[in-house]
Amino acid sequence: MTLDTLKANNAANGHYWFSPDTMRFFRRRVSERLYRAADGAVYFVSSERNPLAARRYTVRVTRDAGATIDTVGQFQSYSNARTAHAAARHFARGK
């Protein structure tokens, strides 16, 4: 599973989560690092930046190879990429 696979599946299912316009609107970046859970779920980290605030990080999950993307925990709950990736690894391990 790669980020490109998630993007393609999301678009093929009529969603725009990874579309260039959506990414630009939310000032979104998505890490290439994916964390696969034993149940097949894939966790990853995105970041968004409010024009008036610092960039913040969110753990995301897909259980259907990218067709839908859900937020794990609260939106933008991590202040840096390192802690967000640690959380994504933690969730993928089922802890």
N, CA, C and O atoms as a GROMACS GRO file, in nm:
protein
  380
    1MET      N    1   0.085  -0.117   0.000
    1MET     CA    2   0.000   0.000   0.000
    1MET      C    3   0.090   0.124   0.000
    1MET      O    4   0.184   0.134   0.078
    2THR      N    5   0.058   0.215  -0.088
    2THR     CA    6   0.134   0.340  -0.096
    2THR      C    7   0.038   0.457  -0.088
    2THR      O    8  -0.083   0.441  -0.101
    3LEU      N    9   0.093   0.574  -0.066
    3LEU     CA   10   0.010   0.694  -0.064
    3LEU      C   11  -0.057   0.715  -0.200
    3LEU      O   12  -0.172   0.759  -0.207
    4ASP      N   13   0.012   0.684  -0.307
    4ASP     CA   14  -0.048   0.697  -0.441
    4ASP      C   15  -0.170   0.606  -0.456
    4ASP      O   16  -0.268   0.644  -0.520
    5THR      N   17  -0.164   0.486  -0.397
    5THR     CA   18  -0.279   0.395  -0.400
    5THR      C   19  -0.397   0.455  -0.326
    5THR      O   20  -0.511   0.451  -0.373
    6LEU      N   21  -0.370   0.512  -0.208
    6LEU     CA   22  -0.477   0.576  -0.131
    6LEU      C   23  -0.540   0.691  -0.210
    6LEU      O   24  -0.662   0.705  -0.215
    7LYS      N   25  -0.456   0.772  -0.272
    7LYS     CA   26  -0.506   0.885  -0.352
    7LYS      C   27  -0.594   0.836  -0.467
    7LYS      O   28  -0.702   0.890  -0.490
    8ALA      N   29  -0.548   0.735  -0.538
    8ALA     CA   30  -0.622   0.683  -0.653
    8ALA      C   31  -0.755   0.623  -0.609
    8ALA      O   32  -0.857   0.646  -0.673
    9ASN      N   33  -0.755   0.546  -0.501
    9ASN     CA   34  -0.879   0.485  -0.453
    9ASN      C   35  -0.977   0.590  -0.402
    9ASN      O   36  -1.098   0.576  -0.421
   10ASN      N   37  -0.928   0.694  -0.339
   10ASN     CA   38  -1.014   0.800  -0.290
   10ASN      C   39  -1.082   0.870  -0.409
   10ASN      O   40  -1.203   0.893  -0.406
   11ALA      N   41  -1.006   0.902  -0.510
   11ALA     CA   42  -1.063   0.967  -0.629
   11ALA      C   43  -1.159   0.874  -0.703
   11ALA      O   44  -1.264   0.918  -0.750
   12ALA      N   45  -1.124   0.746  -0.714
   12ALA     CA   46  -1.209   0.649  -0.784
   12ALA      C   47  -1.344   0.631  -0.716
   12ALA      O   48  -1.441   0.591  -0.780
   13ASN      N   49  -1.350   0.661  -0.587
   13ASN     CA   50  -1.475   0.649  -0.513
   13ASN      C   51  -1.549   0.782  -0.504
   13ASN      O   52  -1.641   0.797  -0.424
   14GLY      N   53  -1.508   0.878  -0.586
   14GLY     CA   54  -1.578   1.005  -0.595
   14GLY      C   55  -1.550   1.104  -0.484
   14GLY      O   56  -1.627   1.197  -0.463
   15HIS      N   57  -1.438   1.084  -0.414
   15HIS     CA   58  -1.403   1.175  -0.305
   15HIS      C   59  -1.288   1.266  -0.348
   15HIS      O   60  -1.219   1.238  -0.446
   16TYR      N   61  -1.269   1.374  -0.275
   16TYR     CA   62  -1.172   1.477  -0.313
   16TYR      C   63  -1.070   1.506  -0.204
   16TYR      O   64  -1.006   1.611  -0.205
   17TRP      N   65  -1.054   1.413  -0.110
   17TRP     CA   66  -0.969   1.438   0.005
   17TRP      C   67  -0.827   1.475  -0.036
   17TRP      O   68  -0.766   1.562   0.026
   18PHE      N   69  -0.774   1.411  -0.140
   18PHE     CA   70  -0.637   1.435  -0.186
   18PHE      C   71  -0.630   1.523  -0.311
   18PHE      O   72  -0.521   1.542  -0.366
   19SER      N   73  -0.741   1.577  -0.356
   19SER     CA   74  -0.736   1.656  -0.480
   19SER      C   75  -0.651   1.780  -0.460
   19SER      O   76  -0.645   1.834  -0.350
   20PRO      N   77  -0.584   1.826  -0.565
   20PRO     CA   78  -0.500   1.945  -0.553
   20PRO      C   79  -0.576   2.066  -0.497
   20PRO      O   80  -0.521   2.141  -0.416
   21ASP      N   81  -0.700   2.086  -0.540
   21ASP     CA   82  -0.776   2.200  -0.490
   21ASP      C   83  -0.804   2.188  -0.340
   21ASP      O   84  -0.794   2.287  -0.267
   22THR      N   85  -0.838   2.068  -0.294
   22THR     CA   86  -0.863   2.047  -0.152
   22THR      C   87  -0.735   2.064  -0.071
   22THR      O   88  -0.735   2.128   0.034
   23MET      N   89  -0.627   2.008  -0.121
   23MET     CA   90  -0.498   2.020  -0.053
   23MET      C   91  -0.457   2.167  -0.040
   23MET      O   92  -0.409   2.210   0.065
   24ARG      N   93  -0.476   2.242  -0.145
   24ARG     CA   94  -0.440   2.384  -0.145
   24ARG      C   95  -0.531   2.463  -0.051
   24ARG      O   96  -0.484   2.547   0.026
   25PHE      N   97  -0.661   2.436  -0.056
   25PHE     CA   98  -0.757   2.509   0.027
   25PHE      C   99  -0.725   2.495   0.176
   25PHE      O  100  -0.727   2.593   0.251
   26PHE      N  101  -0.695   2.372   0.218
   26PHE     CA  102  -0.666   2.347   0.360
   26PHE      C  103  -0.518   2.365   0.394
   26PHE      O  104  -0.476   2.346   0.508
   27ARG      N  105  -0.437   2.401   0.291
   27ARG     CA  106  -0.293   2.408   0.310
   27ARG      C  107  -0.243   2.277   0.370
   27ARG      O  108  -0.163   2.274   0.464
   28ARG      N  109  -0.293   2.168   0.313
   28ARG     CA  110  -0.270   2.033   0.364
   28ARG      C  111  -0.145   1.972   0.305
   28ARG      O  112  -0.114   1.988   0.186
   29ARG      N  113  -0.073   1.902   0.389
   29ARG     CA  114   0.039   1.817   0.348
   29ARG      C  115   0.012   1.678   0.403
   29ARG      O  116  -0.048   1.663   0.510
   30VAL      N  117   0.057   1.577   0.331
   30VAL     CA  118   0.037   1.439   0.375
   30VAL      C  119   0.172   1.368   0.372
   30VAL      O  120   0.243   1.372   0.272
   31SER      N  121   0.205   1.303   0.482
   31SER     CA  122   0.330   1.229   0.490
   31SER      C  123   0.321   1.101   0.406
   31SER      O  124   0.215   1.040   0.395
   32GLU      N  125   0.431   1.064   0.347
   32GLU     CA  126   0.439   0.940   0.269
   32GLU      C  127   0.445   0.816   0.358
   32GLU      O  128   0.420   0.705   0.311
   33ARG      N  129   0.476   0.833   0.487
   33ARG     CA  130   0.487   0.720   0.579
   33ARG      C  131   0.349   0.667   0.616
   33ARG      O  132   0.264   0.741   0.666
   34LEU      N  133   0.328   0.540   0.590
   34LEU     CA  134   0.202   0.473   0.622
   34LEU      C  135   0.228   0.367   0.727
   34LEU      O  136   0.333   0.302   0.727
   35TYR      N  137   0.131   0.349   0.816
   35TYR     CA  138   0.142   0.250   0.923
   35TYR      C  139   0.025   0.154   0.910
   35TYR      O  140  -0.090   0.192   0.929
   36ARG      N  141   0.055   0.030   0.876
   36ARG     CA  142  -0.049  -0.070   0.852
   36ARG      C  143  -0.078  -0.150   0.980
   36ARG      O  144   0.014  -0.201   1.043
   37ALA      N  145  -0.203  -0.159   1.016
   37ALA     CA  146  -0.246  -0.235   1.134
   37ALA      C  147  -0.275  -0.378   1.094
   37ALA      O  148  -0.294  -0.409   0.976
   38ALA      N  149  -0.279  -0.466   1.191
   38ALA     CA  150  -0.306  -0.608   1.167
   38ALA      C  151  -0.442  -0.631   1.103
   38ALA      O  152  -0.460  -0.726   1.028
   39ASP      N  153  -0.538  -0.544   1.132
   39ASP     CA  154  -0.673  -0.558   1.076
   39ASP      C  155  -0.687  -0.499   0.936
   39ASP      O  156  -0.796  -0.498   0.880
   40GLY      N  157  -0.576  -0.449   0.878
   40GLY     CA  158  -0.577  -0.393   0.744
   40GLY      C  159  -0.594  -0.242   0.737
   40GLY      O  160  -0.579  -0.183   0.630
   41ALA      N  161  -0.626  -0.179   0.849
   41ALA     CA  162  -0.638  -0.034   0.852
   41ALA      C  163  -0.501   0.027   0.825
   41ALA      O  164  -0.398  -0.030   0.860
   42VAL      N  165  -0.501   0.143   0.762
   42VAL     CA  166  -0.377   0.215   0.732
   42VAL      C  167  -0.386   0.353   0.797
   42VAL      O  168  -0.479   0.429   0.773
   43TYR      N  169  -0.286   0.384   0.880
   43TYR     CA  170  -0.278   0.512   0.949
   43TYR      C  171  -0.172   0.598   0.882
   43TYR      O  172  -0.070   0.547   0.834
   44PHE      N  173  -0.196   0.728   0.879
   44PHE     CA  174  -0.097   0.821   0.825
   44PHE      C  175  -0.117   0.957   0.891
   44PHE      O  176  -0.213   0.977   0.965
   45VAL      N  177  -0.027   1.049   0.862
   45VAL     CA  178  -0.031   1.181   0.924
   45VAL      C  179  -0.050   1.286   0.817
   45VAL      O  180   0.014   1.285   0.712
   46SER      N  181  -0.142   1.378   0.846
   46SER     CA  182  -0.160   1.495   0.760
   46SER      C  183  -0.134   1.619   0.846
   46SER      O  184  -0.137   1.613   0.969
   47SER      N  185  -0.108   1.730   0.779
   47SER     CA  186  -0.098   1.856   0.851
   47SER      C  187  -0.171   1.962   0.771
   47SER      O  188  -0.175   1.960   0.648
   48GLU      N  189  -0.229   2.054   0.844
   48GLU     CA  190  -0.299   2.166   0.784
   48GLU      C  191  -0.251   2.293   0.856
   48GLU      O  192  -0.209   2.289   0.972
   49ARG      N  193  -0.260   2.403   0.784
   49ARG     CA  194  -0.218   2.528   0.844
   49ARG      C  195  -0.325   2.634   0.823
   49ARG      O  196  -0.363   2.665   0.710
   50ASN      N  197  -0.371   2.686   0.932
   50ASN     CA  198  -0.463   2.800   0.929
   50ASN      C  199  -0.378   2.923   0.897
   50ASN      O  200  -0.269   2.938   0.951
   51PRO      N  201  -0.426   3.013   0.811
   51PRO     CA  202  -0.345   3.131   0.777
   51PRO      C  203  -0.303   3.214   0.898
   51PRO      O  204  -0.203   3.286   0.893
   52LEU      N  205  -0.378   3.204   1.007
   52LEU     CA  206  -0.348   3.284   1.126
   52LEU      C  207  -0.280   3.203   1.237
   52LEU      O  208  -0.258   3.255   1.346
   53ALA      N  209  -0.246   3.078   1.209
   53ALA     CA  210  -0.189   2.994   1.314
   53ALA      C  211  -0.078   2.905   1.256
   53ALA      O  212  -0.056   2.900   1.135
   54ALA      N  213  -0.011   2.836   1.345
   54ALA     CA  214   0.097   2.746   1.306
   54ALA      C  215   0.041   2.617   1.246
   54ALA      O  216  -0.075   2.582   1.269
   55ARG      N  217   0.123   2.549   1.171
   55ARG     CA  218   0.087   2.418   1.115
   55ARG      C  219   0.066   2.320   1.230
   55ARG      O  220   0.144   2.317   1.326
   56ARG      N  221  -0.041   2.239   1.219
   56ARG     CA  222  -0.073   2.138   1.319
   56ARG      C  223  -0.092   2.004   1.248
   56ARG      O  224  -0.118   2.001   1.128
   57TYR      N  225  -0.081   1.894   1.322
   57TYR     CA  226  -0.079   1.760   1.265
   57TYR      C  227  -0.194   1.676   1.317
   57TYR      O  228  -0.238   1.691   1.431
   58THR      N  229  -0.243   1.588   1.230
   58THR     CA  230  -0.357   1.502   1.261
   58THR      C  231  -0.327   1.360   1.216
   58THR      O  232  -0.268   1.339   1.110
   59VAL      N  233  -0.367   1.262   1.296
   59VAL     CA  234  -0.356   1.122   1.255
   59VAL      C  235  -0.484   1.086   1.180
   59VAL      O  236  -0.594   1.117   1.226
   60ARG      N  237  -0.469   1.021   1.067
   60ARG     CA  238  -0.581   0.978   0.982
   60ARG      C  239  -0.578   0.827   0.967
   60ARG      O  240  -0.474   0.764   0.986
   61VAL      N  241  -0.693   0.771   0.932
   61VAL     CA  242  -0.700   0.626   0.909
   61VAL      C  243  -0.794   0.599   0.792
   61VAL      O  244  -0.893   0.669   0.770
   62THR      N  245  -0.759   0.496   0.717
   62THR     CA  246  -0.849   0.442   0.615
   62THR      C  247  -0.859   0.293   0.638
   62THR      O  248  -0.760   0.225   0.662
   63ARG      N  249  -0.980   0.244   0.632
   63ARG     CA  250  -1.003   0.100   0.650
   63ARG      C  251  -1.042   0.034   0.518
   63ARG      O  252  -1.069  -0.086   0.512
   64ASP      N  253  -1.046   0.114   0.412
   64ASP     CA  254  -1.088   0.064   0.282
   64ASP      C  255  -0.995   0.111   0.171
   64ASP      O  256  -1.039   0.152   0.063
   65ALA      N  257  -0.866   0.106   0.198
   65ALA     CA  258  -0.760   0.139   0.101
   65ALA      C  259  -0.772   0.279   0.042
   65ALA      O  260  -0.736   0.301  -0.073
   66GLY      N  261  -0.823   0.372   0.121
   66GLY     CA  262  -0.828   0.511   0.076
   66GLY      C  263  -0.962   0.558   0.028
   66GLY      O  264  -0.980   0.678   0.004
   67ALA      N  265  -1.058   0.467   0.013
   67ALA     CA  266  -1.190   0.510  -0.036
   67ALA      C  267  -1.249   0.616   0.057
   67ALA      O  268  -1.312   0.711   0.011
   68THR      N  269  -1.231   0.599   0.187
   68THR     CA  270  -1.273   0.700   0.285
   68THR      C  271  -1.158   0.725   0.382
   68THR      O  272  -1.079   0.636   0.411
   69ILE      N  273  -1.150   0.848   0.430
   69ILE     CA  274  -1.047   0.889   0.524
   69ILE      C  275  -1.116   0.941   0.649
   69ILE      O  276  -1.206   1.024   0.641
   70ASP      N  277  -1.074   0.891   0.765
   70ASP     CA  278  -1.129   0.936   0.893
   70ASP      C  279  -1.018   0.995   0.980
   70ASP      O  280  -0.901   0.962   0.964
   71THR      N  281  -1.058   1.082   1.071
   71THR     CA  282  -0.966   1.140   1.168
   71THR      C  283  -0.962   1.051   1.291
   71THR      O  284  -1.067   1.006   1.338
   72VAL      N  285  -0.844   1.027   1.343
   72VAL     CA  286  -0.828   0.951   1.467
   72VAL      C  287  -0.804   1.053   1.578
   72VAL      O  288  -0.710   1.132   1.570
   73GLY      N  289  -0.888   1.052   1.678
   73GLY     CA  290  -0.876   1.152   1.783
   73GLY      C  291  -0.930   1.285   1.735
   73GLY      O  292  -1.030   1.290   1.662
   74GLN      N  293  -0.865   1.392   1.775
   74GLN     CA  294  -0.912   1.525   1.738
   74GLN      C  295  -0.829   1.583   1.624
   74GLN      O  296  -0.709   1.557   1.613
   75PHE      N  297  -0.895   1.661   1.542
   75PHE     CA  298  -0.831   1.731   1.431
   75PHE      C  299  -0.723   1.824   1.486
   75PHE      O  300  -0.745   1.898   1.581
   76GLN      N  301  -0.606   1.817   1.425
   76GLN     CA  302  -0.491   1.902   1.458
   76GLN      C  303  -0.449   1.893   1.605
   76GLN      O  304  -0.414   1.994   1.666
   77SER      N  305  -0.454   1.774   1.660
   77SER     CA  306  -0.422   1.761   1.803
   77SER      C  307  -0.272   1.750   1.833
   77SER      O  308  -0.235   1.742   1.950
   78TYR      N  309  -0.187   1.748   1.731
   78TYR     CA  310  -0.043   1.735   1.752
   78TYR      C  311   0.029   1.861   1.702
   78TYR      O  312   0.000   1.912   1.594
   79SER      N  313   0.122   1.908   1.782
   79SER     CA  314   0.194   2.031   1.746
   79SER      C  315   0.315   2.006   1.658
   79SER      O  316   0.370   2.100   1.601
   80ASN      N  317   0.358   1.878   1.646
   80ASN     CA  318   0.472   1.850   1.559
   80ASN      C  319   0.457   1.712   1.494
   80ASN      O  320   0.382   1.626   1.541
   81ALA      N  321   0.529   1.694   1.387
   81ALA     CA  322   0.519   1.570   1.308
   81ALA      C  323   0.568   1.450   1.388
   81ALA      O  324   0.511   1.341   1.376
   82ARG      N  325   0.671   1.467   1.467
   82ARG     CA  326   0.728   1.354   1.542
   82ARG      C  327   0.625   1.290   1.634
   82ARG      O  328   0.612   1.168   1.635
   83THR      N  329   0.552   1.369   1.709
   83THR     CA  330   0.453   1.312   1.801
   83THR      C  331   0.333   1.255   1.726
   83THR      O  332   0.273   1.156   1.769
   84ALA      N  333   0.298   1.317   1.614
   84ALA     CA  334   0.188   1.263   1.533
   84ALA      C  335   0.224   1.127   1.475
   84ALA      O  336   0.141   1.037   1.474
   85HIS      N  337   0.346   1.112   1.427
   85HIS     CA  338   0.389   0.983   1.373
   85HIS      C  339   0.399   0.878   1.483
   85HIS      O  340   0.366   0.762   1.461
   86ALA      N  341   0.444   0.917   1.599
   86ALA     CA  342   0.449   0.823   1.712
   86ALA      C  343   0.308   0.775   1.746
   86ALA      O  344   0.288   0.657   1.775
   87ALA      N  345   0.212   0.865   1.743
   87ALA     CA  346   0.073   0.827   1.770
   87ALA      C  347   0.019   0.735   1.661
   87ALA      O  348  -0.048   0.636   1.692
   88ALA      N  349   0.047   0.764   1.535
   88ALA     CA  350   0.001   0.680   1.425
   88ALA      C  351   0.058   0.538   1.438
   88ALA      O  352  -0.014   0.440   1.418
   89ARG      N  353   0.187   0.527   1.474
   89ARG     CA  354   0.249   0.396   1.497
   89ARG      C  355   0.178   0.324   1.612
   89ARG      O  356   0.152   0.204   1.604
   90HIS      N  357   0.149   0.397   1.716
   90HIS     CA  358   0.082   0.343   1.833
   90HIS      C  359  -0.056   0.288   1.796
   90HIS      O  360  -0.090   0.176   1.834
   91PHE      N  361  -0.134   0.365   1.721
   91PHE     CA  362  -0.266   0.321   1.678
   91PHE      C  363  -0.258   0.198   1.588
   91PHE      O  364  -0.340   0.107   1.600
   92ALA      N  365  -0.160   0.196   1.498
   92ALA     CA  366  -0.145   0.082   1.407
   92ALA      C  367  -0.110  -0.046   1.482
   92ALA      O  368  -0.145  -0.155   1.439
   93ARG      N  369  -0.043  -0.032   1.593
   93ARG     CA  370  -0.008  -0.149   1.675
   93ARG      C  371  -0.124  -0.194   1.763
   93ARG      O  372  -0.114  -0.294   1.834
   94GLY      N  373  -0.234  -0.119   1.757
   94GLY     CA  374  -0.352  -0.157   1.831
   94GLY      C  375  -0.350  -0.123   1.978
   94GLY      O  376  -0.415  -0.187   2.060
   95LYS      N  377  -0.273  -0.020   2.010
   95LYS     CA  378  -0.260   0.017   2.152
   95LYS      C  379  -0.341   0.139   2.186
   95LYS      O  380  -0.341   0.184   2.301
   0.00000   0.00000   0.00000
